[in-house]
Amino acid sequence: CDLGVFVFDALGERWAIELGRDDYTLPGYWETRGRRWSYARLATPGHNTLVLDGLNQDPTAEAPMTAFVSSPERVFAEVDLTAGYAPAGASRVTRRVDLGEGRRALVVTDHVEASRPVQVTWQMYTHAAVEMHIRSAFLTQNGKRMKLELLAPLDGAFTVQDIHLDPPQRPLENTRRIQAIVGRGEEASP
C-alpha cells in the first residue's frame, strides 16, 4: 500500500521521511486482508504518496516505471500508479519525481483521472518544524531551511498536523504530516 512513495534528502537532512517499521507481533500484522492495513505504518495514508477517497491502494498492485532520464543537470522518473488506485475508481494515476535546476529543486507531479469524482490527498511526513503559508510551507531542522510550495491547483492549500499513534503501535516522536487536498481529478505539483 505504498506505491509512489518518496523520501527527500538535501543539505544533509532528511526532509520527507518514512514512518519506519512497527512491531511485527501486532495482532493481524501479517493478514493480507484485514487488520494489517489499519496500522498507520502499513496503510496508504501512512506514506508519502496519494490517498484517493481515504482508501488504501490495492496491496497486490504493481507500479511500472514509464519514464526515466538522468543527466548531470536533471534526473526524473515517472511511474504508473493506476493499478494501485483502481479500487477508488481511478482510470489513470501517474507520479513524476523531477530533480531539476542543477539537481537543486524537487518537483513531484501527480496526475489523477477517475471514472467518478474522488478526493485526492497529497501528503508528506517530516520531522522538521513547519511554518505554514497556505500554498507554501517552510521546513526547518538543525538550522537548515527548505521551502515546500503547492504549484497546482491554484485553489489548493497545505495543512499540517502533528502525528501520534495509539498503542499497541510504536509511538512516533516529533512527526508531522503536511497535506494538500486537491480538486477532483486535477494535477497537483507540490
Secondary structure as the mmCIF struct_conf table of DSSP 4:
data_model
#
loop_
_struct_conf.conf_type_id
_struct_conf.id
_struct_conf.beg_label_comp_id
_struct_conf.beg_label_asym_id
_struct_conf.beg_label_seq_id
_struct_conf.end_label_comp_id
_struct_conf.end_label_asym_id
_struct_conf.end_label_seq_id
TURN_TY1_P TURN_TY1_P1 LEU A 3 GLY A 4
STRN STRN1 PHE A 8 ALA A 10
TURN_TY1_P TURN_TY1_P2 LEU A 11 GLY A 12
STRN STRN2 GLU A 13 ALA A 16
STRN STRN3 ILE A 17 ILE A 17
TURN_TY1_P TURN_TY1_P3 TYR A 24 THR A 25
BEND BEND1 LEU A 26 LEU A 26
TURN_TY1_P TURN_TY1_P4 PRO A 27 TRP A 30
BEND BEND2 THR A 32 GLY A 34
HELX_RH_3T_P HELX_RH_3T_P1 ARG A 35 SER A 38
BEND BEND3 TYR A 39 TYR A 39
TURN_TY1_P TURN_TY1_P5 ALA A 40 LEU A 42
BEND BEND4 ALA A 43 ALA A 43
HELX_RH_3T_P HELX_RH_3T_P2 THR A 44 GLY A 46
BEND BEND5 HIS A 47 THR A 49
STRN STRN4 LEU A 50 LEU A 52
TURN_TY1_P TURN_TY1_P6 ASP A 53 GLY A 54
STRN STRN5 LEU A 55 LEU A 55
HELX_LH_PP_P HELX_LH_PP_P1 ASN A 56 ASP A 58
TURN_TY1_P TURN_TY1_P7 PRO A 59 THR A 60
STRN STRN6 MET A 65 SER A 70
BEND BEND6 PRO A 72 GLU A 73
STRN STRN7 VAL A 75 ASP A 80
HELX_RH_AL_P HELX_RH_AL_P1 THR A 82 TYR A 85
HELX_RH_3T_P HELX_RH_3T_P3 ALA A 86 ALA A 88
TURN_TY1_P TURN_TY1_P8 GLY A 89 GLY A 89
STRN STRN8 ALA A 90 GLY A 100
TURN_TY1_P TURN_TY1_P9 GLU A 101 ARG A 104
STRN STRN9 ALA A 105 ALA A 114
BEND BEND7 SER A 115 ARG A 116
STRN STRN10 VAL A 120 THR A 126
BEND BEND8 HIS A 127 ALA A 128
STRN STRN11 ALA A 129 MET A 132
BEND BEND9 ILE A 134 ARG A 135
STRN STRN12 SER A 136 GLN A 141
TURN_TY1_P TURN_TY1_P10 ASN A 142 GLY A 143
STRN STRN13 LYS A 144 GLU A 149
BEND BEND10 ALA A 152 PRO A 153
TURN_TY1_P TURN_TY1_P11 LEU A 154 ASP A 155
STRN STRN14 PHE A 158 ASP A 162
TURN_TY1_P TURN_TY1_P12 PRO A 167 PRO A 168
BEND BEND11 GLN A 169 GLN A 169
HELX_LH_PP_P HELX_LH_PP_P2 ARG A 170 PRO A 171
BEND BEND12 ASN A 174 ASN A 174
STRN STRN15 ARG A 176 VAL A 182
TURN_TY1_P TURN_TY1_P13 ARG A 184 GLY A 185
STRN STRN16 ALA A 188 ALA A 188
#
